[in-house]
Amino acid sequence: MAETKILVVEDEDPVRELLTATLEGAGYEVAEAADAQTAQQLASDVQPDLILLDWMLPGMSGLEFTRWLKRDEGYRDMPIIMLTARGEENSKVQGLEAGVDDYVTKPFSTRELLARIKAVLRRAGADQGEVVELESGLAIDLGQHRVTANKQPVPVGPTEFRLLHFFMTHPERVYSRSQLLDQVWGRNVYIEERTVDVHIRRLRKALEPYGFENLVQTVRGVGYRFSHQL
């Protein structure tokens, strides 16, 4: 079985060396880049399974690099974990809206970092081959990582894909934001509950052109529910 490949994009040499040593010690194959321009080439050459990306980079920022990746169909589903300094926490929503899967705040423990990486990789590769389809025509295919509405492809990001899969397999029940964080993001992920609202908005926006946005219902004061009925 091939080793899982991780691309580390970090401009501070000591931090990059620590990350590489930690990841290689955990059995991952690691490629390194000190800036986004180098990372763009490595993403093509290496085809990593996950990108560990610093927010503050020379030239193109980590946020801009994320947006570049998500515009390219070949990288759209690639999991990304962003590294941020504690003072940048208010910018997390920008990263989530750009398509980042998770955050690790500097300074971080290597145990926490490895737990986050395992959780994101597990979510990205979970339940391959399952197809769930509603009578209304909305379908999700985990093997092909595709969402369709009456056979038309629906473009969704990786987090929205996991959120929709959870909703479609757990319909008509109300889930709080904390429950959705546990079920979709994983119990080892420590991010704010408003993260759920960001991805609910993105999911509804993706479903809206096909008339399915109202399947995701807000239950005021409690959380969200997914209905099979329009």
Secondary structure, DSSP 8 states (H G I E B T S, - for coil): ----EEEEE-S-HHHHHHHHHHHHHTT-EEEEESSHHHHHHHHHHH--SEEEEESS-SSS-HHHHHHHHHHSTTTTT--EEEEEEGGGGGGHHHHHHHT--EEEEES--HHHHHHHHHHHHHHHHTTTT-EEE-TTSEEEETTTTEEEETTEE----HHHHHHHHHHHHSTT--B-HHHHIIIII-TT----THHHHHHHHHHHHHHGGGT-GGGEEEETTTEEEE-S--
